[in-house]
Amino acid sequence: MSASARRRDTPGRYAQRRSAATARDVGYGSESAFSVAFKRVVGTSPRAYRQRFPRVT
């Protein structure tokens, strides 16, 4: 995940989106590559992150 992608994101912004859509939006070619990078940077899987930071409307 690039630094610019991390800066744009805030907890909950992508909470209701599928990882594949988010991966494409931030420039990854596959959901798998995005998930590996996300876990390396954030320390948890995208699914666990979505559960921890549910979208607030």
Phi, psi and omega per residue, in radians:
M1 nan 2.254 -3.104
S2 -1.312 2.786 3.126
A3 -1.084 -0.663 3.139
S4 -1.151 -0.615 3.100
A5 -1.153 -0.706 3.114
R6 -1.142 -0.671 3.140
R7 -1.159 -0.649 -3.122
R8 -1.230 -0.507 -3.039
D9 -1.472 2.523 2.992
T10 -2.276 2.702 3.131
P11 -0.926 2.264 3.113
G12 1.649 -0.310 -3.085
R13 -1.001 -0.759 -3.124
Y14 -1.846 0.336 -2.996
A15 -0.990 -0.635 -3.063
Q16 -1.766 0.110 -3.108
R17 -1.679 2.651 3.047
R18 -1.269 2.587 -3.140
S19 -1.030 -0.611 -3.126
A20 -1.077 -0.726 3.130
A21 -1.164 -0.762 3.113
T22 -1.109 -0.741 3.132
A23 -1.006 -0.822 3.111
R24 -1.073 -0.751 -3.104
D25 -1.078 -0.584 -3.107
V26 -1.743 0.145 2.961
G27 1.759 0.155 3.101
Y28 -1.550 2.526 -3.136
G29 -1.462 -0.273 3.137
S30 -2.546 2.669 3.095
E31 -1.123 -0.623 -3.137
S32 -1.105 -0.831 3.128
A33 -1.077 -0.708 3.104
F34 -1.091 -0.805 -3.111
S35 -1.062 -0.719 3.123
V36 -1.123 -0.807 3.141
A37 -1.151 -0.727 3.133
F38 -1.031 -0.835 -3.134
K39 -1.117 -0.649 3.122
R40 -1.124 -0.705 -3.072
V41 -1.454 -0.806 -3.019
V42 -1.549 -0.522 3.123
G43 1.670 0.065 3.115
T44 -2.625 2.824 -3.129
S45 -1.268 2.767 3.076
P46 -0.972 -0.688 -3.139
R47 -1.103 -0.813 3.128
A48 -1.105 -0.652 3.107
Y49 -1.101 -0.795 3.125
R50 -1.069 -0.646 3.139
Q51 -1.244 -0.600 -3.121
R52 -1.318 -0.612 -3.113
F53 -2.098 1.276 -3.135
P54 -1.149 2.644 -3.104
R55 -1.140 2.296 3.100
V56 -1.815 2.184 -3.132
T57 -1.915 nan nan
